[in-house]
C-alpha cells in the first residue's frame, strides 16, 4: 500500500479485522480515515472441518473449528508489520480495536485459557473455537425454536421467529449434551470478539453487539433459567454461570493495552482498546452508513446485511434487532446469507474443467474471473437456469441450515459459465428477498451499500443492481471491517465524541455507483418469480431435510 504522508502532530489508530481464513491489521489516520498501511496473516490452522490438527481425529459433517492461538498470532505479526511499513512513531498511535466473525465462540477457564490448550481436553473437538459456520447444532436450534414458540417467549420474534444453529445457545447446548464433562469445565462461553479484546487488555468486557444478536440478550435479560431447564435440566444455569458478564457499549473503551500485548504489537502500553465488535456491524461505520434506511451488505464467503433504524419492528427471518447493536441508542438490524462467495468458490474450484483452467492461465486470470468474463458475454436469461443459494443453508429468511442448493433448467447444452452466472444471480435474488421482507415489515431499505471482497467483481455488482432494481453503492475502503474497527478505536480513544461523527470524518462510499439496467431488470423480475416459487416450495416441503438425513445415515455407516 502506498504510504500516506503525515503531519508531525497527526494521530493514528489500528483496526484488526478477524475473518474466516485470516486476520488483517490496518493503520489509519484519525483526522480523515486515510489508510496508511495494512498487513495480513493467514491462520496457520485455517478452518478445521475434517480432522483435529494434532491427533487427526475425524470430525462429523457440518463442523467448523478454529485454533485460538492463531488469533493471537495475527496481533504478533500484523501490527508490527504495519508500524514498520508506515515508518510512523508508535507513540502516535492512540488506540486499537478489533472486529470478528460471529457467532464464533469458544469455551475458556476463569483466566481466559481456552479449553483446547489444556491437556485433558485437547483431543475433544468441543474444546476448540466453534466458527460461525459450524452448523451441526441445527437440531439443538430447532428445539430452542420449538420451545420458545410453545412457551410464547417474546424474545423469539426479535430474531425473525427462529434462533440460528450458528448462535451461542444452540452451540452450547450441543456441548452440554455431547460432552458434559467438558461443559462442566467451562467458566466462560465467550465470543472470540470479546476473547481477543481480553487478550489485549487483561480485562473481559462483553460487547452489546454479540450479546444481543448471538446470545439472545433483549430488554436487559437473557432467556430465563426455567426456559433453559426445559431444554435440558443441566442447562438451567448456563446464563448465570457461563454467559452473564458486564456489557460494554460499542465505541466504549474496554480497557488499556497491557504490557504483554504492547510487547506483541509494538504499540505503547496503556493506549485505548475499544469494546469488541462484529465484522459486519463495524462496516456500517466504514461506509458512513449509520442512518436509518442505509443497508450495508458485507459480501464475502457469506453476506451479512446490517442497517440502523429508529423504529422497532419484527422482521420475519431476520438475524435479530438489537438496541445499540450498530450505534448506541438506535435499533440495529441484521439479516444474512450463509453462503455467497463460498458458493462461487465451490463451483469454480470443483467443477471447472482442465480446459477452463488452461484458458484462465492463458488469459492471465483466475478461474473465477474467467467464469465472470464468459458469463458477462451472455444475455440475461440466456442460460435458461434458476438456482437457490442454499449450498450452505439459509440464514434469512428461513433460518434453516439443513436446506441445500438447487439448480433447475440444465440441459446437455449448459456450460460452466451458465451455472456460474445462475449461482451469482441466486445470491442476488436472496438479497432481494431479504430487502423485500424488510420493506414489507415497515423498515424500508432506501440505499444498498456493498462492502467486502466481492465488491472487486464488477460483473457481480452489476447483477445485484439489476436484480435489486436500485443503485448499488460501493464502500470506499477495500478493508471495510478493519477501517470500521479503526473508527471505533478513534472513538474509544476520545478523538471523536461518537461513532456517527467519527464515521462522517473517516468513512464513506465511492462517488461512482452501479445503476440498474432497465432491460435486464425486466428479465430478472421473471426469473425472480421462479426463484420465489422454488424458495417457498423447497423451503418448506422437507425434501432437502430428508436428503441430508439420508446422507448422514450413509456417512455413519447406515446406523
C-alpha positions in Angstrom: 0.0 0.0 0.0 1.2 3.5 -0.8 2.2 5.3 2.4 0.1 8.4 3.1 2.2 11.5 4.0 1.7 12.6 7.6 2.0 15.7 9.7 4.1 15.7 12.8 1.0 16.1 15.1 -1.2 13.5 13.3 -2.5 10.6 15.4 -3.3 7.1 14.3 -5.4 4.1 15.2 -5.2 0.4 14.3 -8.2 -1.7 13.3 -7.7 -5.5 13.3 -10.2 -7.5 11.3 -10.6 -11.2 12.0 -12.0 -13.0 9.0 -12.7 -16.7 8.3 -9.3 -17.5 7.0 -7.0 -14.7 8.1 -6.6 -11.5 10.2 -5.8 -8.1 8.8 -4.4 -5.0 10.6 -5.0 -1.6 9.2 -3.2 1.6 10.3 -5.5 4.6 9.8 -5.0 8.4 10.2 -7.5 9.7 12.7 -8.1 13.1 11.1 -9.6 11.8 7.8 -9.5 8.0 7.7 -6.6 7.7 5.3 -5.3 4.1 5.2 -1.6 4.3 5.9 -0.5 0.6 5.9 -2.0 -2.9 6.0 -0.8 -6.4 6.7 -2.5 -9.8 6.5 -1.7 -13.0 8.4 -3.3 -16.3 7.4 -4.3 -18.6 10.2 -1.9 -21.5 10.3 -4.7 -23.9 11.1 -7.3 -22.2 8.8 -10.7 -23.8 9.2 -10.7 -27.3 10.8 -13.5 -29.2 9.1 -12.2 -32.7 8.5 -10.0 -33.7 11.5 -8.3 -32.2 14.6 -4.8 -30.8 13.9 -2.8 -32.8 16.5 -4.4 -36.2 16.6 -6.1 -36.4 13.2 -9.4 -37.3 15.0 -12.2 -37.2 12.4 -15.0 -34.7 12.6 -18.6 -35.3 11.7 -20.3 -33.4 8.9 -21.1 -29.7 9.3 -18.4 -28.9 11.8 -16.1 -25.9 11.5 -13.5 -25.2 14.2 -10.5 -22.9 14.7 -7.5 -22.6 17.0 -7.5 -19.5 19.3 -3.7 -19.2 19.3 -4.0 -18.3 15.6 -5.8 -15.1 16.6 -3.0 -14.0 18.9 -0.5 -14.8 16.1 -2.4 -12.2 14.0 -1.6 -9.5 16.5 2.0 -10.5 16.8 2.6 -10.5 13.1 0.3 -7.8 11.5 0.5 -4.9 13.9 4.4 -4.7 14.0 4.3 -5.1 10.2 2.1 -2.0 9.7 4.2 0.0 12.0 7.3 -1.0 10.1 5.8 -0.3 6.7 4.4 3.1 7.7 7.5 4.3 9.5 5.4 6.3 12.0 6.3 6.7 15.6 4.3 4.1 17.5 3.7 6.7 20.2 1.4 8.5 17.7 -1.0 5.5 17.8 -3.7 6.3 20.3 -6.0 3.3 20.1 -6.6 -0.2 18.7 -9.8 -2.1 18.1 -10.8 -5.5 16.7 -13.8 -7.0 14.9 -14.6 -10.7 14.4 -16.8 -13.1 12.6 -19.8 -14.1 14.6 -21.1 -16.2 16.2 -17.5 -17.5 16.6 -17.4 -18.8 20.2 -15.1 -20.7 22.5 -15.0 -22.3 25.9 -12.5 -20.9 28.4 -11.4 -21.0 32.0 -11.7 -18.2 34.5 -8.4 -16.6 33.4 -9.3 -16.9 29.7 -7.4 -20.0 28.9 -9.1 -21.9 26.0 -10.0 -25.5 26.9 -8.3 -26.8 23.8 -5.0 -25.7 25.3 -5.5 -27.9 28.4 -4.0 -31.4 28.3 -7.2 -33.1 29.3 -9.3 -31.6 26.5 -7.0 -31.0 23.5 -8.4 -34.1 21.7 -12.0 -33.2 22.3 -13.4 -31.2 19.3 -15.8 -29.3 21.6 -12.8 -27.7 23.3 -11.9 -25.7 20.2 -13.4 -22.5 18.8 -16.7 -23.1 17.0 -16.5 -20.9 13.9 -19.6 -19.0 12.7 -20.3 -21.7 10.0 -20.3 -24.6 12.4 -23.8 -25.8 11.6 -24.0 -29.2 13.3 -26.0 -27.7 16.2 -29.1 -27.4 13.9 -31.2 -30.0 15.9 -30.4 -28.0 19.1 -31.5 -24.8 17.4 -34.7 -26.5 16.3 -35.5 -27.5 19.9 -34.8 -23.9 21.1 -37.2 -22.5 18.5 -40.0 -25.0 19.1 -39.8 -24.5 22.9 -39.7 -20.7 22.5 -42.9 -20.7 20.4 -44.7 -23.2 22.6 -44.0 -21.1 25.7 -44.7 -17.8 23.9 -41.3 -16.3 24.6 -41.4 -12.7 23.5 -37.8 -12.6 22.5 -38.1 -15.1 19.7 -39.8 -12.6 17.4 -36.9 -10.2 17.8 -35.0 -12.8 15.8 -37.4 -13.3 13.0 -39.1 -16.2 14.8 -36.0 -18.5 14.7 -32.7 -18.8 16.6 -29.9 -19.9 14.3 -27.7 -23.0 14.8 -24.8 -20.6 14.4 -25.5 -18.8 17.6 -24.3 -19.2 21.2 -27.2 -21.1 22.8 -27.5 -23.8 20.2 -23.8 -24.4 20.1 -23.5 -24.5 23.9 -26.5 -27.0 24.2 -24.7 -29.2 21.8 -21.6 -29.2 24.0 -23.7 -30.0 27.1 -25.3 -33.0 25.5 -22.3 -34.3 23.6 -19.5 -33.6 26.0 -21.0 -33.0 29.5 -17.7 -33.2 31.4 -16.1 -30.6 29.1 -19.2 -28.4 29.5 -18.8 -28.6 33.3 -15.2 -27.3 32.9 -16.3 -24.1 31.1 -16.1 -20.9 33.1 -16.9 -18.5 30.3 -18.7 -19.3 27.0 -17.2 -16.4 25.1 -17.4 -14.8 21.7 -14.0 -14.6 20.0 -14.7 -10.8 19.6 -14.5 -10.5 23.4 -11.8 -13.0 24.0 -9.3 -11.2 21.7 -10.0 -7.9 23.4 -9.4 -9.7 26.7 -6.0 -10.8 25.4 -5.2 -7.1 24.6 -6.3 -5.6 27.9 -6.3 -8.4 30.5 -9.9 -7.4 31.2 -13.1 -9.3 30.0 -15.8 -7.0 28.7 -18.7 -8.5 26.9 -19.9 -6.4 23.9 -23.5 -5.5 23.4 -23.5 -6.4 19.7 -22.8 -10.1 20.1 -24.7 -10.3 23.3 -27.8 -9.0 21.6 -27.5 -10.8 18.2 -25.9 -14.1 19.2 -26.7 -14.5 22.9 -30.4 -13.6 22.9 -30.0 -10.5 25.2 -33.1 -8.4 24.9 -34.5 -5.7 27.1 -31.9 -6.3 29.8 -32.4 -10.0 30.0 -31.2 -13.4 28.6 -33.6 -16.4 28.4 -34.8 -17.4 31.8 -33.5 -20.4 33.8 -36.9 -22.0 33.5 -36.7 -21.9 29.7 -33.2 -23.3 29.7 -34.1 -26.1 32.1 -37.0 -27.1 29.9 -34.4 -27.7 27.1 -32.2 -29.7 29.5 -32.1 -29.7 33.3 -28.3 -29.3 33.1 -28.7 -26.1 31.0 -30.7 -24.2 33.8 -27.7 -22.1 35.0 -26.0 -21.7 31.6 -26.5 -17.9 31.6 -25.7 -17.4 35.2 -22.5 -19.5 35.3 -21.1 -19.1 31.7 -22.6 -16.2 29.9 -23.6 -13.3 32.1 -21.0 -10.6 32.4 -20.8 -6.8 32.4 -21.6 -5.3 29.0 -19.7 -2.6 27.1 -21.4 -0.3 24.5 -19.9 0.0 21.0 -17.3 2.7 20.8 -16.6 2.5 24.5 -13.2 1.9 25.9 -12.8 -1.8 27.1 -9.5 -1.1 28.8 -5.9 -0.2 28.2 -3.3 -2.1 26.2 -1.5 -4.4 28.6 2.3 -4.6 28.9 2.2 -8.1 27.3 0.1 -7.0 24.4 2.2 -3.9 23.9 5.2 -6.3 23.5 3.3 -8.4 21.0 2.3 -5.4 18.9 5.0 -2.8 19.3 2.3 -0.3 20.4 2.6 1.9 23.5 1.3 0.3 26.7 -1.8 2.0 28.1 -3.4 3.2 24.8 -7.2 2.7 24.4 -8.6 -0.6 23.4 -12.2 -0.4 22.2 -15.0 -2.8 23.1 -15.1 -5.7 20.6 -17.4 -5.8 17.7 -18.6 -7.9 14.7 -17.0 -7.6 11.2 -20.4 -6.8 9.5 -21.5 -4.2 12.1 -18.3 -2.2 12.2 -18.5 -1.9 8.4 -21.5 0.3 8.7 -19.2 3.0 10.2 -16.6 2.5 7.5 -19.3 3.2 4.8 -20.7 6.1 6.8 -24.0 4.3 6.7 -25.2 4.9 10.3 -28.5 6.5 9.4 -31.9 4.8 9.0 -32.6 3.2 5.6 -29.0 2.5 4.7 -28.4 -1.2 4.3 -24.8 -2.4 4.2 -24.1 -5.8 2.7 -20.7 -7.2 3.7 -20.2 -9.6 0.8 -17.5 -12.3 1.2 -17.7 -16.0 1.9 -21.2 -15.2 3.3 -23.1 -12.0 3.3 -24.3 -10.1 6.4 -26.9 -7.3 5.9 -27.0 -4.6 8.6 -28.8 -1.4 9.0 -29.8 1.2 11.5 -33.3 2.3 12.3 -35.2 4.5 14.8 -38.1 2.1 14.5 -38.5 -1.3 16.3 -40.2 -3.9 14.1 -40.3 -7.7 13.9 -38.9 -8.7 10.5 -39.6 -12.3 9.6 -36.4 -14.4 9.3 -34.0 -11.6 10.4 -31.0 -12.5 12.5 -32.0 -10.0 15.1 -32.8 -6.5 16.1 -30.7 -5.1 19.0 -30.8 -1.7 20.7 -27.3 -0.3 20.3 -26.3 -3.2 18.1 -24.6 -0.9 15.5 -24.6 2.5 17.1 -25.8 3.4 20.6 -29.4 4.5 21.1 -30.6 3.2 17.7 -32.0 -0.1 16.7 -29.6 -2.2 14.7 -31.0 -4.8 12.3 -29.1 -7.8 10.9 -30.0 -10.4 8.3 -27.8 -12.6 6.2 -27.0 -15.3 3.6 -24.9 -18.2 4.8 -23.2 -18.7 1.5 -22.2 -16.3 -1.3 -18.5 -16.2 -2.2 -18.3 -19.7 -0.7 -20.8 -20.8 -3.4 -18.9 -19.2 -6.2 -15.6 -20.7 -4.9 -17.2 -24.2 -4.5 -18.3 -24.2 -8.1 -15.2 -22.7 -9.6 -12.9 -25.0 -7.7 -14.9 -28.2 -8.1 -16.5 -28.1 -11.5 -14.2 -26.0 -13.8 -12.6 -28.5 -16.2 -8.9 -28.5 -17.2 -10.0 -26.8 -20.3 -11.2 -23.8 -18.3 -8.2 -23.8 -16.1 -5.9 -23.7 -19.1 -7.9 -20.9 -20.7 -7.7 -18.9 -17.4 -4.0 -19.4 -17.4 -3.7 -18.3 -21.0 -5.6 -15.1 -20.2 -3.6 -14.5 -17.1 -6.6 -14.6 -14.7 -8.0 -17.0 -12.1 -11.0 -19.3 -12.8 -13.4 -17.0 -11.0 -12.5 -14.1 -13.3 -12.7 -16.3 -16.4 -16.2 -17.5 -15.5 -17.3 -14.0 -14.8 -15.9 -12.8 -18.1 -17.6 -15.6 -20.1 -20.8 -15.2 -18.2 -21.0 -11.5 -18.9 -20.9 -12.2 -22.6 -24.4 -13.8 -22.3 -27.7 -12.0 -22.3 -29.8 -12.1 -19.2 -31.8 -15.3 -19.1 -29.9 -16.9 -22.0 -28.7 -19.8 -19.8 -32.3 -20.9 -19.0 -31.5 -21.5 -15.4 -32.6 -20.5 -11.9 -30.9 -21.6 -8.7 -31.4 -21.5 -4.9 -28.5 -20.1 -3.0 -28.6 -22.6 -0.1 -25.4 -24.6 -0.6 -24.5 -23.5 2.9 -28.1 -23.4 4.2 -30.4 -20.4 4.5 -29.8 -17.8 7.2 -32.5 -15.3 6.2 -35.4 -15.5 5.8 -35.9 -19.2 6.5 -33.2 -19.6 9.2 -32.6 -23.3 8.3 -29.1 -24.7 7.8 -30.4 -28.1 6.8 -31.6 -26.7 3.5 -29.3 -27.2 0.5 -28.7 -25.9 -3.0 -30.7 -26.4 -6.2 -30.2 -25.6 -9.9 -33.0 -26.1 -12.3 -33.2 -25.9 -16.1 -29.9 -27.6 -17.0 -29.6 -29.3 -20.4 -26.8 -31.0 -22.3 -26.0 -27.6 -23.8 -25.5 -26.0 -20.3 -21.9 -24.7 -19.8 -20.0 -24.0 -16.6 -20.3 -20.2 -17.2 -24.1 -20.6 -17.4 -24.2 -22.4 -14.0 -21.8 -19.9 -12.5 -24.0 -17.0 -13.6 -27.1 -18.7 -12.3 -25.4 -19.1 -8.9 -24.4 -15.4 -8.8 -27.9 -14.5 -9.7 -29.3 -16.8 -7.0 -27.4 -14.8 -4.3 -28.7 -11.5 -5.7 -32.2 -13.0 -5.6 -31.6 -14.0 -2.0 -30.6 -10.4 -1.2 -33.7 -9.1 -2.9 -35.9 -11.5 -0.8 -34.3 -10.0 2.4 -34.9 -6.4 1.2 -38.5 -7.1 0.3 -39.1 -8.6 3.7 -37.6 -5.6 5.5 -39.7 -3.2 3.3 -42.9 -5.2 4.0 -42.2 -5.1 7.7 -42.0 -1.3 8.0 -38.2 -1.0 7.9 -37.6 0.5 4.5 -34.3 0.0 2.7 -33.5 3.2 0.8 -29.9 2.6 0.0 -27.8 -0.6 -0.7 -24.1 -0.3 0.0 -21.8 -3.2 -0.8 -18.6 -4.0 1.2 -16.3 -7.0 1.4 -14.2 -8.9 -1.0 -16.8 -9.3 -3.7 -17.0 -5.6 -4.5 -14.0 -6.1 -6.7 -16.1 -8.1 -9.1 -17.9 -5.7 -11.4 -19.9 -8.5 -13.0 -21.3 -9.5 -9.7 -22.1 -5.9 -8.6 -23.9 -5.1 -11.9 -26.1 -8.2 -11.5 -27.0 -7.1 -7.9 -28.0 -3.7 -9.2 -30.1 -5.2 -12.0 -31.8 -7.7 -9.6 -32.4 -5.3 -6.8 -33.5 -2.5 -9.1 -31.8 0.1 -7.0 -28.3 1.6 -7.3 -25.5 -0.3 -5.6 -23.0 1.9 -3.8 -19.5 0.7 -3.1 -17.7 1.3 0.2 -14.7 3.5 -0.4 -12.4 1.2 1.6 -11.4 -2.3 0.4 -10.8 -3.1 4.1 -14.2 -2.1 5.4 -14.3 -4.1 8.6 -10.7 -3.1 9.5 -11.5 0.5 8.9 -14.7 0.3 10.9 -12.8 -1.2 13.8 -10.3 1.6 13.5 -13.1 4.2 13.6 -14.3 2.6 16.9 -10.8 2.8 18.2 -10.8 6.5 17.5 -14.0 7.0 19.4 -12.7 4.9 22.3 -9.5 7.0 22.4 -11.6 10.2 22.6 -10.7 11.6 19.2 -14.4 11.8 18.3 -17.5 12.1 20.6 -19.4 9.3 19.0 -19.5 6.8 16.1 -21.6 9.0 13.8 -19.1 11.9 13.8 -16.1 9.6 13.5 -17.8 7.7 10.6 -18.5 11.0 8.8 -14.9 12.1 9.0 -13.2 8.7 8.4 -15.7 6.6 6.3 -17.6 6.9 3.1 -18.5 5.4 -0.3 -17.2 5.7 -3.8 -18.6 8.5 -6.0 -19.5 6.1 -8.8 -22.2 3.5 -8.2 -23.7 0.6 -10.2 -27.0 1.6 -11.8 -29.7 -0.9 -12.7 -30.2 -1.5 -16.4 -33.9 -1.5 -17.0 -34.0 -4.2 -19.7 -32.0 -6.6 -17.5 -34.2 -5.9 -14.6 -37.3 -6.8 -16.6 -36.0 -10.3 -17.3 -34.7 -10.7 -13.7 -38.3 -9.9 -12.5 -39.4 -13.1 -14.3 -36.5 -15.2 -13.1 -37.1 -13.9 -9.5 -40.7 -15.0 -9.7 -39.4 -18.6 -10.3 -36.8 -18.2 -7.6 -39.6 -17.2 -5.2 -41.7 -20.2 -6.2 -38.8 -22.6 -5.6 -37.9 -20.7 -2.4 -41.4 -21.3 -0.9 -41.7 -24.9 -2.1 -38.3 -26.3 -1.2 -38.0 -24.2 1.9 -41.0 -26.0 3.5 -41.6 -29.4 1.8 -39.0 -31.3 3.8 -37.2 -32.8 0.8 -33.9 -31.3 1.5 -34.0 -32.3 5.1 -34.7 -35.9 4.1 -31.8 -35.9 1.6 -29.5 -34.6 4.4 -30.7 -37.3 6.8 -30.1 -40.0 4.2 -26.6 -38.6 3.7 -25.9 -38.5 7.4 -27.0 -42.1 7.9 -24.9 -43.2 5.0 -21.8 -41.4 6.4 -22.4 -43.1 9.7 -22.4 -46.5 8.1 -26.2 -46.8 7.9 -26.7 -46.5 11.6 
